[in-house]
Amino acid sequence: MEGGNSPNLQLQQLPLATAAVSVQPHTEFFSYKENLIGALLAIFGHLVISIALNLQKYSHIRLAGSKDPRAYFKTKTWWCGLFLLVLGELGVFSSYAFAPLSLIVPLSAVSVIASAIIGIIFIKEKWKPKDFLRRYVLSFVGCGLAIIGTYLLITFGPNSHEKMTGENITRHLVSWPFLLYMLLEIIVFCLLLYFYKEKNANYIVVILLLVALLGSMTVVTVKAVAGMIVVSIQGNLQLDYPIFYIMLVCMIATAIFQATFLAQASQLYDSSQIASIGYILSTTVAITAGATFYLDFTGEDVLHICMFALGCLIAFLGVFLITRNRKKSVPFEPYISMDAMPGMQNMHDKGIAVQPDLKASFSYGALENNDNMPEIYTPATLPIVQEQHGSRGVSAPPYRVLEHSKRE
């Protein structure tokens, strides 16, 4: 009896085993499909954001000489840029609900690539082929490397897909790895803020590290809010959980403070440096936060992790080369350098420009009296010497310096 029943048992268990094996490829295909949807939404969003910002910049440049400071509000170009900006932000926001955080964050390199291509296409200067290749070869190489890095990120990105329900987010929020990470991040943030505010450490790395630490919390909360909204749209309401509103408030607060520090950095440093260093620091810290909070790389093999890290490094190098070749704006300095005036001696050691004396008058280059004398010395005057028309061969100097002595 046992020998006769064993073939039947094997035949009955065979379809069940086959069905169990067929579930895994379907799950992997579905996860890769979600990764692709999220990546396409992120690429579309960053591309549209780059076009929108360039449209608004074009509108501001056209109306730079206008007497009305808000004349750009009346142009269709500026409003079209604002509409595209909102559309792009919605695309990036919705991408966090489909793909892991560690995959979406590095795709912000698409905006740098798009800005570089738009800047090259709409060049207003006259150039020669040799000058063009010498000037923009780094941008072309950087765009190629950034595209290769983006392809590696999408191909070997993390494959974890978890429903963003209130229970799951609360469970991740009180987990020991994330609590330790948050404690370390708060300590580092407070130290950087102390050196920045109290010690005047206005280094670009310090400011952009503050932005990166705030940005990591922003993307963590964005994924939670976007995921809970998508789950609610699918039929499982999540908006009645308190954790949703906690994440929403944290998302808005960190985004506001992040924009504040970015504005301070833009006043001190060039935009190309902010773009490259900020992208590298923000991406690194955000991937670490996503791997700690959402456990993005759980179950991934070593090959996928190494290829994903290689894609990040290639994208970092590409963004650095793109921003490295941008022109640096030279600010106007309303100071007079004494070395530039003929006939005047150098009154300082290294040729530093003399600042205007704003205490008494509008005269530039006024020096203070250090001789402990009661007299007040005025700056040297430069009377104009008229040109003699009789002697055409001899050219007279345009001015003469009158030195004041103590007897006068």
C-alpha positions in Angstrom: 0.0 0.0 0.0 2.8 2.4 0.9 4.6 1.6 -2.3 1.5 2.1 -4.4 0.5 5.4 -2.8 3.9 7.1 -3.0 3.7 7.8 -6.8 0.3 9.4 -6.3 1.7 11.6 -3.5 4.6 12.7 -5.7 2.2 13.5 -8.6 -0.1 15.5 -6.2 2.8 17.5 -4.8 4.4 18.3 -8.2 1.9 21.0 -9.3 2.1 22.7 -5.9 5.9 22.9 -6.1 5.7 24.2 -9.6 3.2 26.9 -8.6 5.5 27.9 -5.7 8.5 28.3 -8.0 6.5 30.4 -10.5 5.6 33.0 -7.8 9.2 34.2 -7.4 9.8 35.4 -11.0 6.5 37.1 -11.1 7.3 39.0 -7.9 10.8 40.0 -9.2 9.2 41.1 -12.5 6.7 43.2 -10.6 9.4 44.8 -8.4 11.6 45.7 -11.4 8.5 47.1 -13.1 7.9 49.4 -10.1 11.6 50.4 -10.1 11.3 51.3 -13.8 8.1 53.4 -13.2 9.7 55.2 -10.3 12.9 55.9 -12.2 11.0 57.2 -15.3 8.9 59.5 -13.1 12.1 60.8 -11.4 13.9 61.4 -14.7 10.8 63.1 -16.2 10.5 65.3 -13.1 14.1 66.4 -13.0 14.1 67.0 -16.7 11.0 69.2 -16.5 12.4 71.1 -13.5 15.6 71.9 -15.4 13.6 73.2 -18.4 11.4 75.3 -16.0 14.3 76.9 -14.2 16.0 77.8 -17.5 12.7 79.3 -18.8 12.4 81.5 -15.6 16.0 82.5 -15.8 15.5 83.5 -19.4 12.6 85.6 -18.5 14.6 87.4 -15.7 17.5 88.0 -18.1 15.2 89.6 -20.7 13.7 92.0 -18.2 16.9 92.8 -16.3 16.8 96.4 -17.3 13.2 97.0 -16.6 12.1 99.6 -14.1 9.4 97.4 -12.7 11.1 94.8 -10.5 8.1 92.4 -11.0 7.7 92.8 -14.7 8.4 89.1 -15.3 5.0 88.3 -13.6 3.4 89.7 -16.8 5.2 87.4 -19.2 4.0 84.0 -20.4 7.5 82.6 -20.3 7.8 82.9 -16.5 4.3 81.4 -15.9 5.1 78.6 -18.2 8.2 77.9 -16.2 6.3 78.0 -13.0 3.8 75.5 -14.3 6.5 73.1 -15.5 8.3 73.5 -12.2 5.2 72.4 -10.3 4.7 69.5 -12.7 8.3 68.4 -12.3 8.1 68.5 -8.5 4.9 66.4 -8.6 6.7 63.8 -10.8 9.7 63.6 -8.4 7.3 63.4 -5.4 5.3 60.6 -6.9 8.4 58.6 -7.9 9.2 58.0 -4.2 6.0 56.0 -3.8 7.1 53.4 -6.4 10.9 52.9 -6.2 13.3 52.7 -3.2 14.7 55.9 -1.9 18.3 54.9 -2.6 17.4 54.6 -6.3 15.5 57.8 -6.7 17.9 60.2 -4.9 20.9 59.8 -7.2 18.8 60.4 -10.3 18.9 64.1 -9.5 22.0 64.1 -11.8 19.5 64.2 -14.7 18.8 67.9 -13.9 22.5 68.7 -14.0 22.8 66.9 -17.4 19.8 68.7 -18.8 21.0 72.1 -17.6 24.4 71.5 -19.2 22.9 70.4 -22.6 20.5 73.4 -22.5 23.4 75.8 -21.8 25.4 74.4 -24.7 22.5 74.5 -27.2 21.5 78.1 -26.4 25.0 79.7 -26.4 24.8 83.4 -27.2 28.5 83.9 -27.8 30.5 83.6 -31.1 32.9 80.6 -30.9 35.3 78.7 -33.2 35.3 74.9 -33.4 38.7 74.7 -31.7 37.6 76.9 -28.8 34.3 75.0 -28.5 36.0 71.7 -28.2 38.6 73.0 -25.7 36.0 74.7 -23.6 33.2 72.2 -23.6 35.0 68.8 -23.8 34.7 68.4 -20.1 31.0 69.0 -20.2 30.6 66.4 -23.0 32.6 63.8 -21.0 30.7 64.6 -17.8 27.4 64.2 -19.5 28.5 60.8 -20.9 29.7 59.6 -17.5 26.6 60.8 -15.8 24.4 58.9 -18.3 26.4 55.8 -17.8 26.1 56.1 -14.0 22.4 56.7 -14.2 22.0 53.5 -16.3 24.0 51.5 -13.7 21.9 52.9 -10.9 18.6 51.9 -12.6 19.9 48.4 -13.6 21.5 47.5 -10.3 19.4 49.5 -7.9 17.9 48.1 -4.7 14.8 45.9 -5.2 13.0 46.3 -1.9 9.3 47.2 -2.1 7.3 47.6 1.1 3.8 49.0 1.5 4.0 52.4 3.1 1.4 51.7 5.7 1.2 53.5 9.1 2.3 50.3 10.9 5.3 49.7 8.8 6.5 53.3 9.0 6.0 53.4 12.8 7.9 50.1 13.1 10.9 51.5 11.1 10.8 54.8 13.1 11.3 53.1 16.5 13.9 50.5 15.2 17.3 50.5 16.9 19.4 51.1 13.8 17.4 54.2 12.8 17.4 55.5 16.4 21.2 55.2 16.6 21.5 56.8 13.2 19.3 59.7 14.2 21.3 60.2 17.4 24.5 60.3 15.4 23.0 62.7 12.8 21.7 65.1 15.5 25.1 65.2 17.2 26.9 65.9 13.9 24.3 68.5 12.9 24.6 70.4 16.2 28.4 70.4 16.0 28.4 71.7 12.5 25.8 74.3 13.4 27.9 75.5 16.4 31.0 75.9 14.3 29.0 77.6 11.6 27.2 80.1 13.8 29.6 80.6 16.7 33.0 80.1 15.1 32.1 81.6 11.7 33.2 78.5 9.9 31.6 79.5 6.6 33.2 76.7 4.6 31.2 75.3 1.7 31.6 71.8 3.0 30.1 72.8 6.4 27.1 74.5 4.9 26.4 71.8 2.4 26.8 69.1 5.1 24.0 70.9 7.0 21.9 70.9 3.9 22.7 67.2 3.3 21.7 66.2 6.8 18.4 68.1 6.5 17.9 66.7 3.0 18.2 63.1 4.2 15.3 63.6 6.6 13.4 65.4 3.9 13.6 62.5 1.4 12.8 60.0 4.2 9.6 61.8 5.1 8.7 62.5 1.4 8.8 58.7 0.7 6.6 58.0 3.7 4.0 60.7 2.8 4.0 59.8 -0.9 3.7 56.1 -0.2 0.9 56.5 2.3 -1.0 58.7 -0.2 -0.7 56.1 -2.9 -1.8 53.3 -0.6 -4.8 55.4 0.4 -5.7 55.9 -3.3 -5.5 52.2 -3.8 -8.2 51.7 -1.2 -6.4 51.2 2.1 -6.9 54.5 3.9 -3.7 55.7 5.7 -4.5 59.3 6.3 -6.1 58.7 9.7 -2.7 57.6 11.2 -0.9 60.3 13.3 2.4 59.2 11.8 1.3 60.6 8.4 0.9 64.2 9.8 4.1 63.9 11.8 6.0 63.0 8.6 4.2 65.8 6.7 5.3 68.4 9.3 8.9 67.1 9.3 9.0 67.2 5.5 7.9 70.8 5.4 10.1 72.0 8.2 13.3 70.3 6.9 12.6 71.6 3.4 12.3 75.2 4.6 15.5 75.0 6.7 17.3 73.3 3.8 16.3 76.1 1.5 17.6 78.7 4.0 21.0 77.1 4.2 21.2 76.8 0.4 20.4 80.5 0.1 23.2 81.4 2.5 25.6 79.1 0.5 24.6 80.8 -2.8 25.6 84.2 -1.4 29.1 83.0 -0.5 30.1 80.5 -3.2 29.6 79.9 -6.9 26.6 77.9 -8.1 28.8 75.3 -9.9 30.6 74.4 -6.6 27.3 74.2 -4.8 25.8 72.0 -7.5 28.7 69.5 -7.6 29.6 69.3 -3.9 25.9 69.5 -2.8 24.9 66.6 -5.1 27.7 64.4 -3.8 27.1 65.0 -0.1 23.3 65.0 -0.3 23.2 61.8 -2.3 25.6 60.0 0.0 23.8 61.0 3.2 20.4 60.3 1.7 21.4 56.8 0.6 22.7 56.1 4.1 19.4 57.3 5.6 17.3 55.2 3.2 19.4 52.1 3.8 19.0 52.6 7.6 15.3 53.5 7.7 13.7 51.6 4.9 16.3 48.8 4.7 16.8 49.2 1.0 19.7 46.9 0.6 18.3 44.0 2.7 18.6 40.7 0.7 20.7 42.2 -2.1 23.8 40.3 -3.2 27.3 41.8 -3.1 27.5 42.2 -6.9 24.4 44.4 -7.1 25.6 46.5 -4.2 29.1 47.0 -5.8 27.6 47.8 -9.2 25.2 50.3 -7.6 28.1 52.0 -5.7 30.1 52.1 -9.0 27.2 53.8 -10.7 27.1 56.4 -7.9 30.8 57.1 -8.3 30.6 57.5 -12.0 27.6 59.8 -11.7 29.5 61.8 -9.1 32.5 62.2 -11.4 30.2 63.2 -14.3 28.4 65.9 -12.3 31.8 67.2 -11.1 33.1 67.5 -14.6 30.0 69.2 -15.9 30.0 71.8 -13.2 33.8 72.2 -13.3 33.8 73.9 -16.7 31.1 76.5 -15.9 32.1 80.2 -15.9 32.5 81.7 -12.5 30.8 85.1 -12.0 33.2 87.9 -11.0 31.4 90.2 -8.6 31.9 94.0 -9.0 34.1 95.5 -6.3 33.5 99.2 -5.8 37.1 99.8 -4.5 40.0 101.7 -6.0 43.3 99.9 -6.2 46.1 102.4 -5.7 48.4 100.3 -7.9 46.2 101.1 -10.9 46.8 104.8 -10.7 50.0 106.1 -12.4 52.3 108.2 -10.3 51.0 106.9 -6.9 53.1 104.9 -4.5 51.9 101.6 -3.1 50.4 102.5 0.3 50.0 98.9 1.4 51.9 95.7 1.4 50.3 93.4 -1.1 48.3 95.7 -3.3 45.0 95.2 -1.5 42.3 97.6 -2.6 41.6 100.5 -0.2 38.0 100.7 1.0 36.1 103.9 0.9 35.9 106.1 4.0 32.2 105.9 4.8 32.4 107.8 8.1 32.8 111.3 6.8 32.7 111.8 3.1 32.5 110.0 -0.2 36.3 110.4 -0.9 38.1 107.1 -1.7 41.4 106.2 -0.2 41.2 108.5 2.8 43.8 107.4 5.5 43.5 107.9 9.2 45.9 110.2 11.1 48.4 108.0 13.1 50.9 110.8 14.0 49.1 112.0 17.1 49.0 115.5 15.7 46.1 117.9 16.1 46.0 118.6 12.4 43.5 116.9 10.1 45.0 115.9 6.8 42.8 115.7 3.8 43.4 113.2 0.9 45.7 114.3 -1.9 44.0 116.3 -4.5 44.5 115.7 -8.2 44.3 119.0 -10.1 44.0 118.9 -13.9 46.8 120.3 -15.8 45.6 121.9 -19.1 47.3 120.8 -22.3 49.4 123.4 -24.1 48.4 123.6 -27.8 51.7 125.2 -28.8 53.9 122.3 -28.1 52.3 119.4 -29.9 55.4 117.2 -29.8 55.6 117.1 -26.0 52.7 115.4 -24.2 52.0 116.7 -20.7 50.9 114.3 -17.9 47.2 114.2 -17.3 47.5 115.1 -13.6 50.1 115.8 -10.9 50.2 114.7 -7.3 50.5 117.4 -4.7 52.1 116.1 -1.5 51.1 117.7 1.8 53.8 118.4 4.3 53.4 118.9 8.0 54.3 122.6 7.7 51.3 123.2 5.5 
